[in-house]
Amino acid sequence: MTDETLHEERAPRKRRRIASIFRRFADRLARGERVGVDDDQHVAVDVPAESEMAVTLERADGDVSLGIELEWTEEDADTVDVDVVASKARFEVYPDSAGDHRWRLRHDNGNIIADSGEGYASKAKAEQGLESVRANAPGAYVIDPARDEAVPAEGGSKATFELFADSAGKWRWRLRHDNGNIIADSGQGYASKAKAKQGLHSVQKNVSGAPAADV
């Protein structure tokens, strides 16, 4: 059988963004779910319960490379899909009662895990807003302003998740862009800070490959 490259991509990524991709891969691998292998989650693969793992660390001509490779036979798991949707969420763009346009991110379980937090004057502006969230949420730092936590000097993205307690004692998060604008929020209050963190981590894992549709 001849060799066939099913997918290959190479692009610079900030360390936080790389970590978010690895985290998403590891979570789904541990649960035995289909794994989206590319950044946009449009290439998915079923990994068998056992595979051969190779780790290589090389240095050549001033460059250092770290390679992590999994290998198995097609008989163990041969399902590889290209141009699929591996994300477990989807964006919904819709007009509100005031005639403004908004978006919300709905998980496959039906829960809304993020929303725009504000209305936009046009559908195009709402789509620009969700694209900013798609680009910045995966690598964003999470801070608790009540603890006077500051954003680290090494930015993971152009936005930061802020955890806070609302007036009812519920925990929420908001995603604030470097320009000061809040570009997304949790849309609901959580009973604990840990639950709010779980909610924003679900956004980080699913937002990059989530498709967008009008409702």
C-alpha positions in Angstrom: 0.0 0.0 0.0 1.3 3.4 -0.9 1.8 6.2 1.6 -0.8 8.9 1.7 -0.7 12.2 3.7 -4.2 12.8 4.8 -3.5 16.2 6.5 -0.5 18.4 7.2 -0.3 21.9 8.6 2.5 24.1 9.8 2.1 27.5 11.3 3.5 29.6 14.2 1.4 29.4 17.4 1.8 31.0 20.8 2.7 28.6 23.6 -0.8 29.0 25.3 -2.5 28.2 22.0 -0.4 25.1 21.6 -1.3 24.0 25.1 -5.0 24.5 24.4 -4.7 22.2 21.4 -2.9 19.5 23.4 -5.4 19.8 26.2 -8.4 19.4 23.9 -6.6 16.4 22.2 -5.9 14.8 25.6 -9.4 15.3 27.0 -11.0 13.6 24.0 -8.4 10.9 23.8 -8.9 10.0 27.5 -12.7 9.7 26.9 -12.3 7.6 23.8 -13.9 10.2 21.6 -13.1 11.1 18.1 -10.2 13.6 18.1 -9.9 16.7 16.0 -6.3 16.8 15.0 -6.1 20.2 13.4 -6.4 23.7 14.9 -9.8 24.3 13.3 -11.1 20.7 14.1 -12.0 19.9 10.6 -9.9 16.7 10.5 -10.9 14.0 12.9 -9.5 10.6 13.7 -10.5 7.6 15.9 -7.6 6.6 18.1 -7.6 2.9 19.3 -7.4 2.0 23.0 -3.7 1.1 22.5 -1.2 2.5 20.0 2.6 2.9 19.7 3.9 6.3 20.9 7.2 7.8 19.8 8.7 11.0 21.2 11.7 12.6 19.5 13.7 15.6 20.5 16.2 16.7 17.9 18.6 19.6 17.3 20.0 20.5 13.8 21.4 23.6 12.2 20.3 25.8 15.2 16.7 24.5 15.2 15.2 22.3 17.9 12.2 20.0 17.1 10.0 18.0 19.4 7.9 15.3 17.8 5.1 13.3 19.3 3.8 10.5 17.1 1.1 7.9 17.6 0.9 4.9 15.2 -1.5 2.0 14.9 -2.7 -0.4 12.2 -5.9 0.4 10.2 -7.4 -2.8 11.5 -7.3 -1.3 15.0 -8.9 2.0 14.0 -9.1 3.2 10.4 -11.6 6.0 10.6 -10.1 9.3 9.4 -12.4 12.1 8.2 -11.5 15.3 6.5 -13.8 18.3 6.2 -15.8 17.3 9.2 -16.9 19.2 12.3 -15.2 17.8 15.4 -16.2 20.6 17.7 -19.0 19.9 20.1 -20.5 23.3 19.8 -21.9 25.7 17.1 -22.4 29.4 16.8 -25.9 30.7 16.3 -26.4 34.2 14.9 -29.8 35.8 15.5 -31.6 39.2 15.7 -32.9 40.2 19.2 -36.1 41.9 20.1 -34.5 45.3 19.7 -33.4 44.6 16.1 -29.7 44.2 17.0 -27.7 41.1 16.0 -26.2 38.7 18.5 -24.5 35.4 18.7 -24.5 32.5 21.1 -22.4 29.3 21.3 -24.5 26.3 21.9 -23.0 22.9 23.0 -24.3 19.7 21.5 -26.0 19.0 24.9 -28.2 22.0 24.2 -26.6 24.3 26.8 -25.6 27.8 25.7 -21.9 28.1 26.9 -21.1 31.6 25.7 -22.9 34.6 24.2 -22.0 38.0 22.7 -23.2 39.9 25.8 -24.3 42.8 23.6 -26.1 43.5 20.4 -24.4 44.6 17.2 -25.8 47.0 14.7 -25.4 44.5 11.8 -25.1 40.8 11.2 -21.6 41.4 9.8 -20.5 43.1 13.0 -21.8 40.2 15.1 -19.9 37.8 12.8 -16.7 39.9 13.3 -17.3 39.6 17.1 -17.6 35.8 17.1 -14.5 35.5 14.8 -12.6 37.5 17.4 -13.7 35.1 20.1 -12.9 32.1 17.9 -9.4 33.4 17.4 -8.6 34.6 21.0 -10.5 32.3 23.4 -8.4 29.1 23.1 -5.1 30.7 24.2 -6.5 33.3 26.6 -5.3 33.4 30.2 -7.8 33.1 33.1 -7.6 35.6 35.9 -9.5 36.5 39.1 -9.6 40.3 39.3 -10.9 40.0 42.9 -7.5 38.6 43.8 -5.7 41.4 42.0 -4.3 38.9 39.5 -2.7 40.5 36.6 -2.4 39.2 33.0 1.1 37.7 32.6 3.5 39.7 30.4 3.7 36.8 27.9 0.2 37.0 26.3 -1.4 33.9 25.1 -3.9 35.8 22.9 -5.3 39.3 22.6 -8.0 38.6 25.2 -8.2 37.5 28.8 -10.9 35.5 30.7 -12.0 37.2 33.9 -13.8 35.3 36.7 -16.1 37.2 39.0 -19.1 36.8 41.4 -22.3 38.6 40.4 -24.7 40.5 42.7 -26.6 37.2 43.3 -23.5 35.4 44.4 -23.2 33.3 41.2 -19.9 32.9 39.4 -19.5 34.1 35.9 -16.8 34.8 33.3 -16.2 37.4 30.7 -13.7 37.5 27.9 -12.1 40.9 27.7 -10.1 42.0 24.6 -6.9 44.0 25.0 -8.7 47.0 23.8 -10.9 46.9 26.9 -14.1 45.5 25.1 -15.9 42.5 26.5 -16.3 40.2 23.5 -18.0 37.3 25.2 -19.5 36.2 28.5 -20.8 33.1 30.2 -24.4 34.1 29.7 -25.4 32.4 33.0 -24.3 32.2 36.6 -22.6 29.1 38.1 -22.9 27.8 41.6 -19.1 27.8 42.1 -16.0 29.2 40.7 -14.9 25.7 39.6 -18.1 25.3 37.6 -17.5 28.6 35.9 -14.0 27.5 35.0 -15.4 24.3 33.6 -17.7 26.3 31.4 -15.0 28.6 30.0 -12.7 25.6 29.4 -15.5 24.0 27.3 -15.5 27.2 25.3 -11.8 27.1 24.8 -11.9 23.5 23.6 -14.8 23.9 21.2 -14.8 27.4 19.9 -12.1 27.2 17.2 -13.9 24.6 15.1 -17.5 25.6 15.9 -19.5 26.3 12.7 -21.7 29.4 12.5 -25.3 29.5 11.2 -28.3 31.9 11.3 -31.3 31.1 13.5 
